[in-house]
């Protein structure tokens, strides 16, 4: 079956309608309960959660038996239903419109991705380094670039206690800095003011390049999320790669936390060898209630965009998750994968957005749940579901020595070295991360990221 039909025929809503008419009342209106002190509006949302989790949640038979009428905190009630420690990804929101916008690549943002570091392990001072900048964003207009160090915000040195509030402010005066040989920081001038843009379109193709070395034509792509709105741009880029005679690809998924399964199939189909056409990319496995929806999802190759690769280089970090991992394990049975970086996040499950109506104008509330609904398997079911995908060559992504796509950038240079010599030197693998060897990464990030680790399907397949 053509996967594109998923967005046209939503069995999710057909089943929801069945529940509606079977109950002969508003499915979100619970029976009166004189013993409950929980407000009726909360009970309505709780019932919405219960009705849909009972059917769609992958671990529905493992949910505890909780009386939703006694749960005054809707979010806490939802969390109580989740199977721990297996499920680290299902979530709930009271802003369905914001979630849908985010999944389409639009959110309020200054337009950069940053990573925080402790200046010293026994200090509370932190700095943030720019990993990449989105084009046509406030950050790009202010001149920020990969590798810039954010030292102060609104005149304040960043610490464990203040960085969250300062970096999440709508307007921020950013002062850059640089490390000296002794580990101290020199303040750079002038400062720049960045105002977060309300509806910033964050194009997931943040960098691309074609590098020619002898008979090698190496395509590089830094791809930050699987967003179906940009499928056309992604396919056009691969048509350009194909027309240029590309025979090697370095796919940079270091900053990609996942996204649409349908987009993952498209990308996998453009990377796969021609012999993989119509063969299994992944299997989708639902719970027993929905086992009729279990499905084999095949590659769908197109001559104008398929590169017919025999091997693929993938750059990863611990934040490489979900649909990004699917590219690796889905292609693994068909071509050689050389993974450079860190072990990936380890998420092999997909979710779906469930609100009370697929038509925004008919919704009676703004809540939505994003529960895990299926497990994905590759053609050989060769996945260790207890951990992430291990790297062939381990490297730390904390040396911002060049722009993404620059052949001198540390990770890309390592891939190029392997392409041209068949190995990566120990000196490169052990290269110093930053100018201060004592600097340590923070365990938290400044911006909430509902998409991170979220692999999702648009709808259940039709039957």
C-alpha positions as CSV (number, residue, x, y, z in Angstrom):
1,X,0.0,0.0,0.0
2,X,1.2,3.5,-0.8
3,X,2.2,5.2,2.5
4,X,0.9,8.6,1.2
5,X,-2.6,7.4,1.7
6,X,-2.1,7.5,5.5
7,X,-2.7,11.2,5.7
8,X,-5.9,10.9,3.6
9,X,-7.7,8.2,5.5
10,X,-7.3,8.4,9.3
11,X,-8.6,5.3,10.9
12,X,-7.8,6.9,14.2
13,X,-10.8,9.2,13.7
14,X,-13.0,6.4,12.4
15,X,-12.4,4.4,15.5
16,X,-13.0,7.5,17.6
17,X,-16.3,8.0,15.9
18,X,-17.3,4.4,16.6
19,X,-16.6,5.0,20.3
20,X,-18.7,8.2,20.1
21,X,-21.8,6.6,18.7
22,X,-21.5,3.5,20.8
23,X,-21.7,5.6,23.9
24,X,-24.6,7.6,22.4
25,X,-23.2,10.7,24.1
26,X,-20.2,13.1,23.9
27,X,-17.3,10.7,24.4
28,X,-15.5,13.2,26.6
29,X,-18.5,13.7,29.0
30,X,-18.2,11.3,31.9
31,X,-21.2,10.0,33.8
32,X,-22.1,12.1,36.9
33,X,-20.3,11.0,40.0
34,X,-21.5,12.5,43.3
35,X,-18.6,11.1,45.2
36,X,-15.9,12.8,43.0
37,X,-14.7,16.3,43.9
38,X,-12.7,16.6,40.7
39,X,-14.1,19.5,38.4
40,X,-16.2,18.3,35.5
41,X,-13.8,19.9,33.0
42,X,-10.9,17.9,34.4
43,X,-13.0,14.7,34.3
44,X,-13.8,15.3,30.7
45,X,-10.1,15.4,29.8
46,X,-9.3,12.5,32.0
47,X,-11.9,10.4,30.2
48,X,-10.6,11.5,26.8
49,X,-7.2,10.2,28.0
50,X,-8.5,6.9,29.3
51,X,-10.7,6.1,26.2
52,X,-7.8,6.5,23.8
53,X,-5.0,5.1,25.9
54,X,-7.1,1.9,26.4
55,X,-7.1,1.4,22.6
56,X,-4.0,3.0,21.1
57,X,-1.2,2.8,23.8
58,X,1.4,0.2,22.8
59,X,1.6,-1.1,26.4
60,X,-2.2,-0.8,27.0
61,X,-2.4,-4.1,28.8
62,X,0.3,-3.0,31.3
63,X,-1.5,0.2,32.4
64,X,-2.5,0.4,36.0
65,X,-6.2,0.3,36.9
66,X,-6.7,3.9,38.0
67,X,-10.0,5.6,38.6
68,X,-9.8,8.7,36.4
69,X,-12.7,10.3,38.4
70,X,-10.4,10.7,41.4
71,X,-7.5,12.3,39.5
72,X,-7.4,16.1,39.9
73,X,-4.2,16.6,38.0
74,X,-4.6,15.6,34.3
75,X,-0.9,15.5,33.4
76,X,-0.1,13.5,36.5
77,X,-2.9,11.1,35.7
78,X,-1.5,10.6,32.1
79,X,2.0,10.0,33.5
80,X,0.7,7.4,36.0
81,X,-0.6,5.3,33.0
82,X,2.8,5.0,31.3
83,X,4.8,1.9,31.4
84,X,8.1,2.6,33.2
85,X,11.0,2.3,32.5
86,X,10.1,1.1,28.9
87,X,8.3,4.3,27.9
88,X,10.4,7.5,28.1
89,X,8.7,9.2,25.3
90,X,4.9,9.5,25.5
91,X,3.7,12.9,26.5
92,X,0.6,15.1,26.9
93,X,0.0,18.8,26.1
94,X,-2.7,21.4,26.6
95,X,-1.6,23.2,23.5
96,X,-2.5,21.0,20.5
97,X,-2.1,23.9,18.0
98,X,1.4,24.6,19.3
99,X,2.3,20.9,19.0
100,X,1.0,20.7,15.4
101,X,3.0,23.8,14.5
102,X,6.1,22.4,16.0
103,X,5.7,19.1,14.1
104,X,5.5,21.2,10.9
105,X,8.8,22.9,11.7
106,X,7.4,26.1,13.1
107,X,7.9,27.4,16.7
108,X,8.9,30.5,18.7
109,X,12.7,30.5,18.5
110,X,15.8,32.7,18.3
111,X,16.9,30.4,15.5
112,X,19.9,28.6,16.9
113,X,20.8,25.3,18.6
114,X,23.2,25.6,21.5
115,X,24.8,23.2,24.0
116,X,25.8,24.1,27.5
117,X,29.1,23.4,29.3
118,X,30.4,23.8,32.9
119,X,33.5,26.0,32.7
120,X,34.9,23.8,35.4
121,X,33.4,20.7,37.1
122,X,33.5,22.3,40.5
123,X,32.1,25.6,39.3
124,X,28.6,26.8,38.7
125,X,29.6,29.0,35.8
126,X,28.4,27.8,32.4
127,X,28.9,28.8,28.8
128,X,27.0,27.8,25.7
129,X,28.3,27.0,22.2
130,X,26.3,27.5,19.1
131,X,26.0,24.1,17.2
132,X,24.2,25.5,14.2
133,X,22.0,28.5,13.1
134,X,18.8,28.4,11.0
135,X,18.8,30.4,7.9
136,X,16.7,33.6,7.8
137,X,16.4,33.6,11.6
138,X,17.1,36.3,14.3
139,X,20.3,34.5,15.1
140,X,21.5,34.4,11.5
141,X,20.7,38.1,11.1
142,X,22.6,38.9,14.2
143,X,25.7,37.1,12.7
144,X,25.9,34.2,15.1
145,X,27.8,31.2,13.8
146,X,28.6,27.6,14.7
147,X,31.3,27.6,17.4
148,X,30.4,31.0,18.9
149,X,30.6,30.9,22.7
150,X,27.7,32.6,24.6
151,X,29.4,34.1,27.7
152,X,26.9,36.6,29.1
153,X,23.2,37.3,28.5
154,X,21.8,40.7,29.4
155,X,25.1,41.6,31.0
156,X,25.1,38.6,33.4
157,X,27.6,35.8,33.5
158,X,25.7,32.5,33.0
159,X,25.5,30.1,35.9
160,X,23.6,26.9,36.7
161,X,21.0,29.0,38.5
162,X,20.2,31.7,35.9
163,X,20.9,30.4,32.4
164,X,17.5,28.9,31.9
165,X,15.6,32.2,32.5
166,X,18.2,34.3,30.6
167,X,18.3,32.1,27.5
168,X,14.6,31.6,27.4
169,X,13.8,35.3,27.5
170,X,12.1,36.7,24.4
171,X,14.8,39.3,24.0
172,X,18.5,38.6,24.9
173,X,21.6,40.8,24.7
174,X,24.2,38.2,24.0
175,X,27.9,38.7,24.8
176,X,30.3,36.3,23.2
177,X,33.6,35.1,24.7
178,X,36.6,33.0,24.0
179,X,38.8,30.8,26.1
180,X,42.4,31.8,26.7
181,X,45.2,29.2,27.0
182,X,45.0,29.3,30.8
183,X,41.2,28.6,30.8
184,X,40.1,32.1,31.5
185,X,37.5,33.8,29.3
186,X,38.0,37.0,27.3
187,X,34.8,39.0,26.6
188,X,34.3,39.9,22.9
189,X,32.5,42.9,21.6
190,X,30.1,44.2,20.5
191,X,27.2,42.4,22.0
192,X,24.2,41.5,19.9
193,X,20.5,41.6,20.7
194,X,18.4,38.7,19.5
195,X,14.6,38.7,19.8
196,X,12.9,35.3,19.4
197,X,10.7,35.1,16.4
198,X,7.1,34.0,17.2
199,X,6.6,31.6,14.2
200,X,10.0,30.8,12.9
201,X,10.1,28.2,10.1
202,X,13.1,26.0,11.0
203,X,14.2,24.4,7.8
204,X,15.7,21.0,8.7
205,X,18.3,21.1,5.9
206,X,20.8,23.3,7.7
207,X,23.8,22.6,5.5
208,X,24.7,20.7,2.4
209,X,27.7,20.4,0.2
210,X,29.4,18.3,-2.5
211,X,33.1,17.7,-2.1
212,X,35.1,16.3,-5.0
213,X,38.3,14.4,-4.2
214,X,39.7,12.5,-7.2
215,X,37.1,10.0,-8.3
216,X,35.0,10.6,-5.2
217,X,32.1,12.9,-5.2
218,X,31.0,13.2,-1.6
219,X,27.6,14.7,-0.7
220,X,27.2,16.1,2.8
221,X,23.8,16.8,4.4
222,X,23.2,18.1,7.9
223,X,19.6,17.3,8.6
224,X,18.0,18.3,11.9
225,X,14.5,16.8,11.9
226,X,12.2,14.6,9.8
227,X,9.5,17.1,8.8
228,X,7.2,16.1,6.0
229,X,6.5,19.7,5.0
230,X,10.1,19.8,3.6
231,X,10.0,16.5,1.8
232,X,10.0,18.3,-1.6
233,X,13.1,20.3,-0.7
234,X,14.8,17.1,0.5
235,X,14.0,15.2,-2.7
236,X,15.1,18.2,-4.8
237,X,18.5,18.2,-3.0
238,X,18.9,14.5,-3.8
239,X,18.1,15.1,-7.4
240,X,20.9,17.6,-7.4
241,X,23.2,15.0,-5.8
242,X,22.2,12.4,-8.4
243,X,22.8,14.9,-11.3
244,X,26.2,15.8,-9.9
245,X,27.3,12.1,-9.9
246,X,27.6,11.7,-6.1
247,X,28.9,8.3,-5.1
248,X,29.5,8.8,-1.4
249,X,27.2,10.4,1.2
250,X,27.9,11.7,4.7
251,X,24.6,12.1,6.5
252,X,24.9,14.3,9.6
253,X,22.2,13.3,12.1
254,X,24.0,14.6,15.2
255,X,21.3,17.1,16.0
256,X,18.3,15.1,14.7
257,X,15.9,13.9,17.4
258,X,13.4,12.2,15.0
259,X,10.1,13.0,13.3
260,X,7.9,11.6,10.6
261,X,8.1,8.0,9.7
262,X,6.9,8.8,6.1
263,X,9.8,11.2,5.7
264,X,12.2,8.6,7.0
265,X,11.0,6.2,4.3
266,X,11.5,8.8,1.6
267,X,15.1,9.5,2.8
268,X,15.9,5.9,3.1
269,X,14.6,5.2,-0.4
270,X,17.0,7.9,-1.8
271,X,20.0,6.4,0.0
272,X,19.3,2.7,-0.6
273,X,20.9,0.5,-3.3
274,X,18.7,0.0,-6.3
275,X,18.3,-3.7,-5.5
276,X,16.4,-2.7,-2.3
277,X,13.4,-1.3,-4.2
278,X,10.1,-2.6,-2.8
279,X,12.0,-4.6,-0.1
280,X,11.2,-4.1,3.5
281,X,12.5,-0.9,5.1
282,X,10.7,-1.5,8.5
283,X,7.9,-3.4,10.0
284,X,5.3,-1.6,12.2
285,X,4.1,-3.7,15.2
286,X,1.0,-2.4,17.1
287,X,-0.5,-3.7,20.3
288,X,-2.8,-6.7,20.2
289,X,-5.9,-4.5,20.1
290,X,-4.7,-3.0,16.8
291,X,-2.7,-5.9,15.4
292,X,-4.7,-5.7,12.2
293,X,-2.7,-2.6,11.4
294,X,0.7,-4.3,11.6
295,X,2.4,-3.5,8.3
296,X,5.5,-3.9,6.2
297,X,6.8,-0.6,4.9
298,X,8.9,-1.0,1.8
299,X,11.4,1.2,0.1
300,X,10.0,3.3,-2.8
301,X,12.9,4.2,-5.1
302,X,12.7,6.9,-7.8
303,X,15.3,6.9,-10.5
304,X,15.8,10.7,-10.4
305,X,16.6,10.8,-6.7
306,X,18.0,7.4,-5.7
307,X,21.8,7.4,-5.3
308,X,22.1,3.6,-5.4
309,X,24.7,3.6,-2.5
310,X,26.7,0.6,-1.4
311,X,27.7,2.3,1.9
312,X,26.6,5.3,3.9
313,X,28.5,7.4,6.5
314,X,26.3,8.6,9.4
315,X,27.4,11.1,12.1
316,X,25.7,10.6,15.4
317,X,25.5,11.8,19.0
318,X,23.5,10.6,22.0
319,X,20.8,12.9,20.8
320,X,20.4,11.1,17.5
321,X,17.1,9.4,18.0
322,X,14.0,7.8,16.7
323,X,13.5,8.4,12.9
324,X,17.2,9.1,12.7
325,X,18.0,5.7,14.1
326,X,15.4,4.2,11.8
327,X,17.5,5.3,8.8
328,X,20.5,3.5,10.2
329,X,18.8,0.2,11.2
330,X,16.4,0.2,8.3
331,X,19.2,0.5,5.8
332,X,21.6,-1.8,7.6
333,X,20.5,-5.0,6.0
334,X,21.1,-3.6,2.5
335,X,24.3,-1.5,2.6
336,X,27.4,-0.9,4.7
337,X,26.8,1.7,7.5
338,X,29.9,3.5,8.9
339,X,28.7,5.3,12.0
340,X,31.0,8.0,13.5
341,X,30.3,9.7,16.8
342,X,28.5,8.4,19.9
343,X,26.0,5.7,20.6
344,X,22.5,6.9,19.6
345,X,19.5,7.5,21.9
346,X,17.9,4.1,21.5
347,X,14.2,4.7,20.6
348,X,12.6,2.2,18.3
349,X,8.9,3.2,18.9
350,X,6.6,5.6,17.2
351,X,3.7,7.7,18.5
352,X,0.7,9.4,17.1
353,X,-1.0,12.7,17.9
354,X,-4.5,12.2,19.4
355,X,-6.9,15.1,20.0
356,X,-10.6,15.1,20.4
357,X,-11.2,16.0,16.8
358,X,-9.0,16.0,13.7
359,X,-10.7,19.3,12.6
360,X,-9.4,22.2,14.7
361,X,-12.7,24.1,14.4
362,X,-14.6,21.2,16.0
363,X,-12.4,20.6,19.0
364,X,-13.9,21.0,22.4
365,X,-10.6,21.4,24.2
366,X,-6.9,22.1,23.5
367,X,-5.5,18.9,25.0
368,X,-3.7,16.2,23.0
369,X,-1.8,13.1,23.9
370,X,1.2,11.7,22.0
371,X,1.4,8.1,23.1
372,X,3.7,5.4,21.8
373,X,1.5,3.2,19.5
374,X,4.0,0.9,17.7
375,X,7.4,-0.7,17.8
376,X,9.5,-0.7,14.6
377,X,11.6,-3.6,13.4
378,X,14.0,-3.8,10.5
379,X,14.0,-6.5,7.8
380,X,16.1,-8.8,9.9
381,X,14.8,-7.8,13.3
382,X,18.5,-7.3,14.3
383,X,17.8,-4.5,16.8
384,X,18.9,-4.5,20.5
385,X,15.9,-2.7,21.9
386,X,17.7,-2.1,25.3
387,X,20.2,0.4,24.0
388,X,21.2,2.8,21.3
389,X,23.1,2.0,18.1
390,X,26.8,1.9,18.8
391,X,29.3,3.9,16.7
392,X,32.0,2.2,14.7
393,X,34.3,5.2,15.5
394,X,33.8,7.1,18.7
395,X,34.1,10.8,18.7
396,X,32.9,13.6,21.0
397,X,30.9,16.3,19.4
398,X,32.3,19.2,21.3
399,X,35.0,20.6,19.0
400,X,33.3,23.4,17.0
401,X,36.3,24.0,14.7
402,X,34.4,24.8,11.5
403,X,31.0,25.3,9.9
404,X,28.8,22.3,9.1
405,X,29.6,21.2,5.6
406,X,33.2,22.5,5.7
407,X,35.6,19.6,4.8
408,X,37.7,20.7,7.8
409,X,34.9,20.3,10.3
410,X,36.0,17.6,12.7
411,X,33.4,14.9,12.1
412,X,33.2,15.5,8.3
413,X,36.9,15.5,8.1
414,X,36.9,12.1,9.8
415,X,34.4,10.7,7.4
416,X,36.4,12.0,4.4
417,X,39.6,10.5,5.8
418,X,37.8,7.1,6.0
419,X,36.4,7.5,2.5
420,X,39.8,8.2,1.0
421,X,42.1,6.0,3.2
422,X,39.8,3.3,4.6
423,X,40.5,4.3,8.2
424,X,40.4,7.2,10.7
425,X,43.7,8.1,12.5
426,X,43.9,7.8,16.3
427,X,45.1,11.5,16.5
428,X,41.8,12.6,15.0
429,X,39.7,10.4,17.2
430,X,41.5,11.6,20.3
431,X,41.6,15.3,19.3
432,X,41.1,17.8,22.1
433,X,37.5,18.8,22.4
434,X,37.7,22.5,23.5
435,X,40.4,24.8,24.5
436,X,39.8,23.9,28.2
437,X,40.2,20.2,28.9
438,X,38.3,20.6,32.2
439,X,35.1,21.8,30.5
440,X,32.2,19.4,31.0
441,X,28.8,19.3,29.2
442,X,25.7,20.1,31.1
443,X,23.1,17.4,31.6
444,X,20.2,19.7,30.8
445,X,19.3,21.9,27.8
446,X,17.9,25.4,27.9
447,X,15.0,24.9,25.5
448,X,12.1,22.4,25.8
449,X,12.0,20.2,22.7
450,X,8.8,18.1,22.4
451,X,10.0,16.7,19.1
452,X,13.2,15.3,20.4
453,X,13.0,11.5,20.5
454,X,9.6,11.6,18.9
455,X,9.1,9.4,15.9
456,X,5.5,9.6,14.8
457,X,3.1,8.4,12.2
458,X,0.4,10.7,10.6
459,X,-2.4,8.1,11.0
460,X,-3.1,4.4,11.2
461,X,-2.9,2.6,7.9
462,X,-6.1,2.0,6.1
463,X,-7.7,-1.5,6.0
